[in-house]
Amino acid sequence: MADDLAFRIQLGLVMPKLKQHIAPELSKIVEELVKNARDGSADEGVDMAPVKELIMKDLDIFLDNEILPPLEQKYNPKPDEAETPEEEAPAEEAAAES
């Protein structure tokens, strides 16, 4: 049942947002990549499998480097980064008394 729920979330939440927000720009990037590959080849056609593989690797790297680290910090802060205002108050009071 959990797989079914995940699939419904993917179709109902993730896929429409990807289509609306990312598809136009990603299509431009892929088209530019295909054009460059085609310009550098004597063949008339372009095998889309390597193009897809390259884009998937780039998306994986992009997620790992740009998207996930800030979310990781936000939702799973390290203990020293997760100071609460209560912990900061005594330090501020000590500084004010000096």
C-alpha atoms as an extended CHARMM CRD file, in Angstrom:
* protein
*
        98  EXT
         1         1  MET       CA              0.0000000000        0.0000000000        0.0000000000  PROA      1               0.0000000000
         2         2  ALA       CA              2.8690000000        2.3850000000        0.7560000000  PROA      2               0.0000000000
         3         3  ASP       CA              4.1800000000        1.9980000000       -2.8000000000  PROA      3               0.0000000000
         4         4  ASP       CA              0.7280000000        2.8410000000       -4.1550000000  PROA      4               0.0000000000
         5         5  LEU       CA              0.5690000000        5.9710000000       -2.0070000000  PROA      5               0.0000000000
         6         6  ALA       CA              4.0470000000        7.0500000000       -3.0750000000  PROA      6               0.0000000000
         7         7  PHE       CA              3.0980000000        6.5330000000       -6.7100000000  PROA      7               0.0000000000
         8         8  ARG       CA             -0.0480000000        8.6420000000       -6.3010000000  PROA      8               0.0000000000
         9         9  ILE       CA              1.9500000000       11.4070000000       -4.6020000000  PROA      9               0.0000000000
        10        10  GLN       CA              4.4870000000       11.2790000000       -7.4290000000  PROA      10              0.0000000000
        11        11  LEU       CA              1.8080000000       11.5600000000      -10.0930000000  PROA      11              0.0000000000
        12        12  GLY       CA             -0.3440000000       14.0980000000       -8.2900000000  PROA      12              0.0000000000
        13        13  LEU       CA              2.2570000000       16.3470000000       -6.6980000000  PROA      13              0.0000000000
        14        14  VAL       CA              5.7380000000       15.9260000000       -8.1000000000  PROA      14              0.0000000000
        15        15  MET       CA              5.1070000000       15.2510000000      -11.7760000000  PROA      15              0.0000000000
        16        16  PRO       CA              2.7670000000       18.2150000000      -12.3830000000  PROA      16              0.0000000000
        17        17  LYS       CA              5.2040000000       20.5890000000      -10.6770000000  PROA      17              0.0000000000
        18        18  LEU       CA              8.1300000000       19.2090000000      -12.6630000000  PROA      18              0.0000000000
        19        19  LYS       CA              6.1360000000       19.5740000000      -15.8450000000  PROA      19              0.0000000000
        20        20  GLN       CA              5.0560000000       23.1320000000      -15.0420000000  PROA      20              0.0000000000
        21        21  HSD       CA              8.2710000000       24.5420000000      -13.5970000000  PROA      21              0.0000000000
        22        22  ILE       CA             11.1670000000       22.5040000000      -14.9180000000  PROA      22              0.0000000000
        23        23  ALA       CA             10.1400000000       20.9810000000      -18.2550000000  PROA      23              0.0000000000
        24        24  PRO       CA             10.4020000000       24.1750000000      -20.3360000000  PROA      24              0.0000000000
        25        25  GLU       CA             13.9090000000       25.0540000000      -19.1530000000  PROA      25              0.0000000000
        26        26  LEU       CA             15.1610000000       21.4660000000      -19.1020000000  PROA      26              0.0000000000
        27        27  SER       CA             13.8760000000       21.0200000000      -22.6410000000  PROA      27              0.0000000000
        28        28  LYS       CA             15.9630000000       24.0010000000      -23.7430000000  PROA      28              0.0000000000
        29        29  ILE       CA             19.0620000000       22.5470000000      -22.0760000000  PROA      29              0.0000000000
        30        30  VAL       CA             18.5470000000       19.1150000000      -23.6360000000  PROA      30              0.0000000000
        31        31  GLU       CA             17.8960000000       20.6430000000      -27.0440000000  PROA      31              0.0000000000
        32        32  GLU       CA             21.1320000000       22.6180000000      -26.8190000000  PROA      32              0.0000000000
        33        33  LEU       CA             22.9840000000       19.4500000000      -25.8140000000  PROA      33              0.0000000000
        34        34  VAL       CA             21.4780000000       17.5310000000      -28.7510000000  PROA      34              0.0000000000
        35        35  LYS       CA             22.3540000000       20.3580000000      -31.1320000000  PROA      35              0.0000000000
        36        36  ASN       CA             25.9580000000       20.3530000000      -29.9410000000  PROA      36              0.0000000000
        37        37  ALA       CA             26.1740000000       16.5770000000      -30.2330000000  PROA      37              0.0000000000
        38        38  ARG       CA             24.6650000000       16.7070000000      -33.6950000000  PROA      38              0.0000000000
        39        39  ASP       CA             27.0220000000       19.4900000000      -34.8230000000  PROA      39              0.0000000000
        40        40  GLY       CA             29.9930000000       17.4070000000      -33.7580000000  PROA      40              0.0000000000
        41        41  SER       CA             28.8580000000       14.2700000000      -35.5300000000  PROA      41              0.0000000000
        42        42  ALA       CA             28.7610000000       13.2050000000      -39.1570000000  PROA      42              0.0000000000
        43        43  ASP       CA             25.6260000000       11.1670000000      -38.4400000000  PROA      43              0.0000000000
        44        44  GLU       CA             22.2940000000       12.7170000000      -39.2880000000  PROA      44              0.0000000000
        45        45  GLY       CA             20.5090000000       11.4130000000      -36.2110000000  PROA      45              0.0000000000
        46        46  VAL       CA             21.3120000000       11.5630000000      -32.5300000000  PROA      46              0.0000000000
        47        47  ASP       CA             21.0600000000        8.5900000000      -30.1940000000  PROA      47              0.0000000000
        48        48  MET       CA             18.9680000000        9.9130000000      -27.3210000000  PROA      48              0.0000000000
        49        49  ALA       CA             20.0650000000        7.1890000000      -24.8570000000  PROA      49              0.0000000000
        50        50  PRO       CA             23.4620000000        8.7990000000      -24.1480000000  PROA      50              0.0000000000
        51        51  VAL       CA             21.8100000000       12.2100000000      -23.9740000000  PROA      51              0.0000000000
        52        52  LYS       CA             19.3830000000       10.9130000000      -21.3650000000  PROA      52              0.0000000000
        53        53  GLU       CA             22.2220000000        9.2560000000      -19.4460000000  PROA      53              0.0000000000
        54        54  LEU       CA             24.2130000000       12.4890000000      -19.3830000000  PROA      54              0.0000000000
        55        55  ILE       CA             21.2360000000       14.5840000000      -18.2700000000  PROA      55              0.0000000000
        56        56  MET       CA             20.3350000000       12.0670000000      -15.5500000000  PROA      56              0.0000000000
        57        57  LYS       CA             23.9130000000       12.1700000000      -14.2150000000  PROA      57              0.0000000000
        58        58  ASP       CA             23.8590000000       15.9690000000      -14.2810000000  PROA      58              0.0000000000
        59        59  LEU       CA             20.5210000000       16.0680000000      -12.4550000000  PROA      59              0.0000000000
        60        60  ASP       CA             21.8820000000       13.6740000000       -9.8410000000  PROA      60              0.0000000000
        61        61  ILE       CA             24.9510000000       15.8670000000       -9.3100000000  PROA      61              0.0000000000
        62        62  PHE       CA             22.7780000000       19.0010000000       -9.2590000000  PROA      62              0.0000000000
        63        63  LEU       CA             20.4920000000       17.5390000000       -6.5870000000  PROA      63              0.0000000000
        64        64  ASP       CA             23.4560000000       16.3570000000       -4.5060000000  PROA      64              0.0000000000
        65        65  ASN       CA             25.2920000000       19.6860000000       -4.7200000000  PROA      65              0.0000000000
        66        66  GLU       CA             22.6080000000       22.3640000000       -4.9220000000  PROA      66              0.0000000000
        67        67  ILE       CA             19.1940000000       21.1890000000       -3.7550000000  PROA      67              0.0000000000
        68        68  LEU       CA             19.6620000000       18.6070000000       -1.0170000000  PROA      68              0.0000000000
        69        69  PRO       CA             22.4130000000       20.1750000000        1.1610000000  PROA      69              0.0000000000
        70        70  PRO       CA             20.3560000000       23.2450000000        2.1800000000  PROA      70              0.0000000000
        71        71  LEU       CA             17.3450000000       21.0350000000        2.8740000000  PROA      71              0.0000000000
        72        72  GLU       CA             19.5110000000       18.6490000000        4.8950000000  PROA      72              0.0000000000
        73        73  GLN       CA             20.7390000000       21.5660000000        7.0070000000  PROA      73              0.0000000000
        74        74  LYS       CA             17.2150000000       22.8900000000        7.4210000000  PROA      74              0.0000000000
        75        75  TYR       CA             15.5200000000       19.6280000000        8.4170000000  PROA      75              0.0000000000
        76        76  ASN       CA             18.4410000000       17.7920000000       10.0330000000  PROA      76              0.0000000000
        77        77  PRO       CA             20.6170000000       20.4610000000       11.6450000000  PROA      77              0.0000000000
        78        78  LYS       CA             23.7580000000       19.3820000000       13.4460000000  PROA      78              0.0000000000
        79        79  PRO       CA             23.4650000000       19.7980000000       17.2270000000  PROA      79              0.0000000000
        80        80  ASP       CA             25.8630000000       22.7560000000       17.2860000000  PROA      80              0.0000000000
        81        81  GLU       CA             23.8590000000       24.4800000000       14.5130000000  PROA      81              0.0000000000
        82        82  ALA       CA             20.5390000000       23.9490000000       16.2770000000  PROA      82              0.0000000000
        83        83  GLU       CA             20.9240000000       26.5050000000       19.0420000000  PROA      83              0.0000000000
        84        84  THR       CA             17.6380000000       27.5810000000       20.4980000000  PROA      84              0.0000000000
        85        85  PRO       CA             16.9030000000       31.1340000000       21.6180000000  PROA      85              0.0000000000
        86        86  GLU       CA             16.9480000000       29.8340000000       25.2160000000  PROA      86              0.0000000000
        87        87  GLU       CA             20.5600000000       28.7240000000       24.7960000000  PROA      87              0.0000000000
        88        88  GLU       CA             21.5230000000       32.0760000000       23.2940000000  PROA      88              0.0000000000
        89        89  ALA       CA             19.9100000000       34.1640000000       26.0480000000  PROA      89              0.0000000000
        90        90  PRO       CA             22.4880000000       33.4590000000       28.8160000000  PROA      90              0.0000000000
        91        91  ALA       CA             25.3470000000       34.3650000000       26.4690000000  PROA      91              0.0000000000
        92        92  GLU       CA             23.6140000000       37.6270000000       25.5580000000  PROA      92              0.0000000000
        93        93  GLU       CA             22.9850000000       38.4220000000       29.2240000000  PROA      93              0.0000000000
        94        94  ALA       CA             26.6370000000       37.7470000000       30.0740000000  PROA      94              0.0000000000
        95        95  ALA       CA             27.7590000000       40.0410000000       27.2760000000  PROA      95              0.0000000000
        96        96  ALA       CA             25.3650000000       42.7630000000       28.4300000000  PROA      96              0.0000000000
        97        97  GLU       CA             26.6670000000       42.5500000000       32.0150000000  PROA      97              0.0000000000
        98        98  SER       CA             30.2970000000       43.0040000000       30.8810000000  PROA      98              0.0000000000
